[in-house]
Amino acid sequence: MSEQRPDPATAPTDGTTHFGYQTVRTTEKAKKVAEVFHSVAARYDMMNDLMSLGIHRLWKRYTIEMSGIRPGHKVLDIAGGTGDLAKAFSKRVGSEGKVILSDINASMLNVGRDRLIDTGLTGNLEFVQANAECLPFADNTFDLVTIAFGLRNVTDKDAALRSMLRVLKPGGRLLVLEFSKPVAEPLAKVYDAYSFSVLPALGQLVTQDASSYRYLAESIRMHPDQDTLKGMMDAAGFERTDYYNLTGGIVALHRGYKL
């Protein structure tokens, strides 16, 4: 299936965009992405563990260690899903800090909220349904903005990056944890075979929804590679941008600052 991939560099400019390997109207993509995550929300964490063999927890731990978060800081976790990062940040910022878990998808946000309420860690947490392209927060609000495995689903990534920059305080940082391009060709071939054979089969077995996991595999392939995303962050106005390849580039953590 991977040989049928359209070229991400030739993104449509006629009011359409990519939804996985499909071309859809720009106004329809958010709805289609929402349908995917409504379908998988209830078993999202289980599928993450199965798909990554638990390695996603190490990727998130690395993100937390790179966050520079201290007591009293304000954090915005975009596309925060079931709350893994928000839970860790809540413990680090303490009672004087604040963490906002946001997601455009109500089903994912509800799962994350219920999960965090069950842990008792809600004293410094808020939950906001929000679109990354037009964040409903004041300028210069947050010390840290994170988005983990969510940017590839955003329709207008450039607008989202500019919105993230706007809400950061001067000196604040953005961390983007996302699937990326494996740096070694043999690994890329194995990863392609795994993504388009094993992931849909797991999705069908666990969630009775193979098509959503085929979309997720396609969306990863259509996401900008490491250097392209770094260039997009530069163009949005971030400074001192860099990235770190994890698990051979299957995932990359991008970092940028608002100076």
N, C-alpha and C positions, 0 to 999 in steps of 0.2 A: 504493500500500500504506500510506502514512503516515496516511491518513485513518482506518484501522482501529485506530489505536493506542489502547489503554486509557489512562485517566487515571492517571498515577503517584500523584496525590494520594489516590486511592481504593484504596490497597494492601489486599489481602485481609487479614482478621483472623481467619479461621476455620481456621488451620493450613495455609493455602496462601500462595503468593507468586507473583511474576511471574518467568517465564523468557522473556525477550523479551516478546512479546505473548501468550504462553500463560500460563495459570494452572496451577501445579503444586503438589503438596504441598511444604511447606517442607523436609521431610526429603529430598526428591528433588532439590532444585535443585543442590546441590554436585556430585552425581553427574552430572547433565546438563551442567553447566559443564565438568566434568572430561572428559567425552566430546568436547566441542567442542575443547578444547585438546590432548587426545591426538591428535586428527585433524590439527590444523594445526601442531603443534610443529616438525616437521622443516623446514617452509618458512615459519615465522613471520616471520623477518627479511625474506625476500624479499617476502612479502606486505605487510609494513609499508612497505617502500620503494615498492612499486607503488601501494598504496592512498593513501598520503599524498604521492606524488611526491617522496619523500625529506624532506619537511618535518618528519617526526617527529624527525629528528635535531636540528633546530633547537629544537624544543620541549624535548627532553631536555637540550640544551646550556644553555638558559635555566634549567631546573630545577637543573642543577649549579651555575650561577653564583649562584643564589639560596640555595644550601644553607648557606653560611657555614662550610663544612667546613675544618678545619685539621689539620695533622699531629698525630697522637695521638688523634684523635677515634674514637668508635665509631659505626658506621652500620648501620642495619637497612633493607634494601631488600626490601619486601614485594611479592609477586607480581612478582618481579624477572625472571621469564622468561628470556630469553637473555643477560642480564647487561650490557646497555649502561650502565646507571647504575652498577652495582657495579664495572665495570671502571674508570670514571672516578674513582669514590670511592676505590678501592684505591690509585690513584696519588697522590691528594691526602692521604690520612691517613698514608701512609708506613709504615715498619716498626714503629713504636710504636703504630699504630692498628689497627683491625679493622673489616672489612666483612662482614656476614652477608647472603648472598643467600638469600632464602626464597621458596618458592612452594608452594601447596597441591597443585599438579599435578606428579606425578613426571616426566612426559615433558618438560614445560617446564624443570623444575629440572635434569634430566639434560643437556638441550641446553645450558643456560647453564653448567653445570659443565664440560662437555667443551670448550666454546668458550673459557672462561677458562683452563682448564688448558693449552690449546693456545697461549695468549698468554704463559704463564709467570708470570702474575700471581696466584699462589696463596699466597704467603707470609703475607699478612694477610687471606686470604679464608676464610670458612666457608660451607657449604651446608646448609641446614636445610629440610626439608619441614614446613610449618607452616600452620595455619589462622589467618587474620587475626583471627578473632573470639575466639580464645583463644591468644594468642601464648605459646610455651613459654620465656619469658625472665623473669628477675627484674625486680622493680620498679626504676625509676631506673637503667637500664643504658646507654641510648643517647643520644648527643648529637643525632642526627638519625634520623628515621624517614621513609622515602619509600614511596609506592605510586603507580606510574605505569600507567595504563590497566588497573587491576585492581579498584578499589573498586566499579565498577558490577556486577561479577560476584559480589560478596560477598552472601550471603543476608541477614545481619543487619548492616547498615552501622553502626547505632548501637553495637552491641556491639563491632564492629571498631575504631571510633574510640575507644571507652573503653579497649580493650586497647592501642592505640597510645599513648594518653596515659599509661597505667600504666607502660609500659616506658621512656618517655622520662625523662631526667634533668631536674631543675628547670633551667630555662633552655634546654632543648632545643626543637627545632622539628620539626613535621610538615609535609611537602610532599606534596600530593595533585595529581598531574597526571592529568587525565581529560578525555575528550570532554564537551562541555557544550552550551549553547544559543547558536547564532549570534545576534548582537545586531541584525542587520539582516534584515528579512523577505525581501527578494530573495535574500540569501545563503542563508537558511534553506530557501527553495524549491529552489534549485539543489542544495544539500547533500542534501536529501531525495531528489531525483531521482537524484543520484549514488549515494547510499548503497543505495537499493533496486533500482537497475538495474545499475550498474557493479560494485559490490562483489561481489554473488553471482556475476556472470559471471566476474570475475577469480578468485574462489575456485574455481569449477568448472574454469577453464582451468589454474590453477597447482597446485591441491591435489585436484582432482576432488571438491570438497566445497562446493557452493553453499549448502547449508542452514546450515552453521556460520557463514558470513559473513552470511547473512540474520539469524541470531540476533545476531551482533555489532552489526549495524545497529539491530536492534530494542532491544538492551540499552542502546545509546547514547540512544535516544529515551526510554527508561524511567528513565534516571538522573536524579537531582535536578538542577535548574538551579543556576546559580551562587549565588544568594542562599539557596536552600533548603539547599544543602550547607554554606554558611557558617553558617547557623543550626544545622544538625546538629552542626558542630564546636563551636560555642558551647555547645550543650546538653551535649556530652560533657565539657566542662570546659576546652577550649582557650581561651587568652586572645589578645588582639590579632590576631584572625583577619582575613584579607583575601584577595583573589584578584586575579589578573591575567588578562585575556582575551588569548588568542593566536589569531592568524589569524581575527579577527573574532568570537571567541567559540566557534569550532568546538571549541577546546580551552581549558581554563582551568587555571591553576595556583593552588591554594588553599594558604594558609600559616597555621599556628597555632602558638602557643608554650605550653609548660608552665611556669608561673611558680611 
